[in-house]
Amino acid sequence: MKKLALSLSLLIAWSLIATCGVWAEGFGTPTMDGIPDGVYGASEASDPNTDGGGNDNMDLLNLYVCNDATYWYFCFTIDDDIGATNWGKYVIYIDVDGMTGSGATSDAWTRSVTSTDPHLPEYGLYSWVDSPPYDPNHTQFWIYSGGWSMSGGVDAAALNAAVPSGIEWKLDKSRIGSPDSLWCEVWSTGGGDSDNARDTSNDPPDDWNGPEGVWDSLAVIDLSTLVHYVTGADTSKPQVLGAIATDSTHVDVTFNEAMDTTSATDPSNYSIFFEGKQESLTVTGADMLVPNIVQLTTDQQTPGVFYYLEVSSAVTDLAANGVDPFHSFSNFIGFGVAQVTFIVADTADNNFSDGYKFKGSWDTNQPHAYDPSWGLGQLYDMYDDGTNGDDVPGDHIWKRTLQLVIDGGANNWEWGVTTLAGDWIDGNWQFMVVDISPQSLTYIPPALTEQDVAVVFSVDMSAETVIMPVIISGDTEPLNWDWSVNNPDTLNDEGVNGDVAAGDDIWSITLVFPLGTRKRVEYKFGNGGADNDLPFGVNRIFFIDDVNHSVANPQVLPADTFGILTGVEPQNHIGGMHPKGFALLPNYPNPFNPETVIGYRLNLEEPTHVSLMVFNLLGQQVRTLMSSGQSSGEYQVIWDGRDDAGIPLASGVYFLRLQVGTAGQTRKMVLTR
């Protein structure tokens, strides 16, 4: 029942969402379960399997469409159990006018996708599968009017976890009008901002198939599937979609269609109990907010208590159909607020920021309820002056306390930090607002260098056939991820710019990292300007030492061996303390996206084989981060959330295993996408 409450919270928050839909040959109200039932009839478009560009969770099959008097419904199938893989990104483009030049030629998610006249999309419906339960929180609706703008998600969403899987969406027809026909296309894509489409469900021969392993070629989506709006008699029973407490004496009930005002506003048609059917709240009033949402007035609710709402079959829709007895109930949580303090502890070095702002997945009301659109990007000031939750003025610990509406743990809330100008710094950290207990959430900015530091990089190319140029790329200026022969960061073996001896097959370069640089740096080399040093997504890591080094006294890194990664870079012992044997330290951040820092300590009498591995919930090993002989010391490694093949893993729980000889230690990590 928590799923119903979650779905409704999104419906209430987005009562004016615009959505897209498909007008089809079937009339009726299907069951929202991700299965194309008989109401849909035959598929509107179909596509063979095994053409998902090498990814089963992107291999689309059939598209089904139907409508009733109030909503459009469409369901598409995928040649994979996406409930098990817990990953997938899907889009539907909608053209409602069929006019040349009317619509978008670019994608709202900046994917490498375009469309051609005469069918350009005016609407785009986007969805992703990454954390159960699947519901409207996993959808977005975009409108094109000279440019793309997002306007919430769909009315209802369901997923059928099977092979093949099905995704089903319900869409209020009033949100895009009621044309007699429209043209549409459903397509799948990857996780990168510039990825193209992998597959479509469309009328052959228009089907687009992304070449396996090629993500940057431009995909052309034709929107050639034509479907029509169908009329008919309404014999479907209305259903309760969910309920949510909007304050301590009001509960909003949402139905799946417009309801009869007289029966829907009769308070005697509603009963509210504690779990266990004990009488708890008296309904004293009922008012129609919009045709499918009724607001109940109740006695004072107990914060955080799970209530059970039941609606009588005497409540009818506009066609006098009584509420479906199998869909006449919902749970909701008694209204309450929690004090949540957001903290940025900027005390790691002397390059203190002038301040920070933050934002998150709550609305702009007071108190703030969960909102997956992040309140349309509303920024909030943080304070270091002893007010608004801050304790000590001027200590470079910035704080702000907000009141957030509790939801019993139904939602994964998120937050992130920006500069004073609103430029994104870091975030997407998850938390829950289960009850009224206060909580504090802290972000510690990464340490920055206190001065310019010169760093000498070297790589042993003795086992390689050198192709000029030999380059270095990385994530921190002056390095860039530039895989081309035009990359200016070119190594040499001529005895200059940090190279010790000419002609010894050790290629080197000296680079200066300026004051205020993040100390953790990822990098790798390229032979002939290509990304061919290490597997995709696997990078080398080092930490700038600005205490012992400067421009005049460069930090000289040990020479790497091209194509070989030792796994981790040993760090200085912290406080000279080492545990007896070994210790796997908590990874940070956790939950994390897209990467997390993993540390461990070794106190060994002699070098021992050490492995660091990642397992999924099924006990399957998905990534080996390191496996080699090691001596005593403190080590760090970065995991980027990818498997051994470099493919991004789905959101979920993973287990980190440190194996030292025959002994081991395990910790839990949570990856969020």
PyMOL commands that set and color helices and strands:
alter all, ss='L'
color gray80, all
select helices_A, chain A and resi 2-13+56-58+82-85+136-138+173-175+261-264+267-269+325-327+374-377
alter helices_A, ss='H'
color red, helices_A
select strands_A, chain A and resi 26-27+60-67+71-78+88-95+113-115+123-129+139-144+148-150+156-160+165-172+181-189+197-201+219-221+225-228+240-247+250-255+270-274+279-281+283-290+293-298+306-311+329-333+337-345+357-360+380-381+397-405+413-418+424-431+439-443+453-460+470-474+506-513+520-527+540-543+555-556+560-561+569-571+581-584+596-603+608-615+621-630+633-639+652-660+663-671
alter strands_A, ss='S'
color yellow, strands_A
deselect
rebuild
show_as cartoon
